Amino acid sequence: THCISSAASDVYKRQVEGQCVFPGVVHGRLLVMDEYRPGPWPDFDILVAKHTDPGWSMLISKAKGLVVEHGGLLSHASIVTRELGIPCIIGAPNATAVLQDGGEAILDAASGTLKPIL
């Protein structure tokens, strides 16, 4: 039998999967927001949100990567990230619940995964 350590198992449970909007790989710090809050924002690389709308545009433009729970290929987040060339996955259920604000992760948008780093 194959054994998975509890740390590896924990990472697997917190991995987030979604649909690729714009490919690319980003390694960095997470900013997890279940709803929009105005800045100033802490330093971050990858923004994780339940959804976005035009009010999020300034924050999205500061991100190197984006993960969104709700939406599709024609949603606001998808259109903005394609315009800006920011790696993005969308349709990633429970991303804001399972990922830790300020944590580190690797976003591989082409494969549709965001993997936390312990």
N, C-alpha and C positions, 0 to 999 in steps of 0.2 A: 504494500500500500504506500501511497505517497502522502507525506505529512507536510502540512503548511504551518509555519510558526504563527503564533497568535498575532505578532506584529504584521506579518505578511497578510494574514487573513483580514486584519483590521483595514489595511490599505485597500485590499480588494473590495471590501464592503463600501468604502468611501469613494471608490473610483466612480466617475460620472461619465455617462455615454450619451451622445446626441448625434444629430445630423450635421455633417460638414456644410458650412456656409461659404467659408473662405479658408483655404488650406494654409498651413504654416505650423511651426513649432515654437512655443514660448515657454521658458522656464522662469518662474519668479513668484513673487508674493501675491497672495489673493486679497481682494477687497470684496467681501460678501455682503450684498445688500438685498434684503427681501422687499424693501421699498426705497424709493429715492429719498436721499437726504442731501441738503445743500452742503457745499464745501465749507471750510477746507477739508480735503480728504487726506488720509495718511498715504505715504508712499506705497504704490502698488504696481503690479505688472498686468495681472489678469483680473478683470472685473467679472463677478458672478452675480447674476440678478434673476429674479422671478420673471420679469418682463421689462420692456423698455418702451418709451414713447419719445416724442421730440424733445421733451424736457431733459432727457438723459444725454443729449448729443454732446455737450461740453465734456461730461465725464467719460463717455465712450471715446472721445478723441484723445484722451490722456492715456487710455489703455493700450497695452501691447497685444492683448488677447481678450476675448469675451466669451462667456458661457451663459446661456439663457435657458430657463426652464420652459417657458411657453412661447409659442410662435412658430412660424414656418419660414420658408424661403422667400416669401414676399413681405415678411414683417418688418417693422421699423429697424430692429437690430440687424437683420440680415442686409437690408439695403445700405445702411450706414457703414457697416463693417466692410462690405464689398467696395463701396466708394472710397473708403480710407485705406483699404488693403490690410485690414487687421484680421488675423486668424480668429475664427469664430465657429462655435458649435451651438446649435439650437435644439430645443426639444429634449432637454436634459432634466428629466424629472427629479425632484428633491435635491437639486444641486445646492440650494441655499441652506437646506437642513443638514446635509451630510458633510459639507466642507467648512473648514474653520477660517474665520476672518483673520488675516495676518499670517496664515499658514503658507507653506510653499507647495508648488505643484508644477507639473509639466503638462501643458496643453499641446496635444498633437491633433490639430483640427482635421487634418486629412483622414486620420483613422477615427475621428469622432470621439476621442477620449481625453479626459483630464484626470491625471493620476496624482494624488497627494504624495508628498515626500515627508517621511517621519523625521 
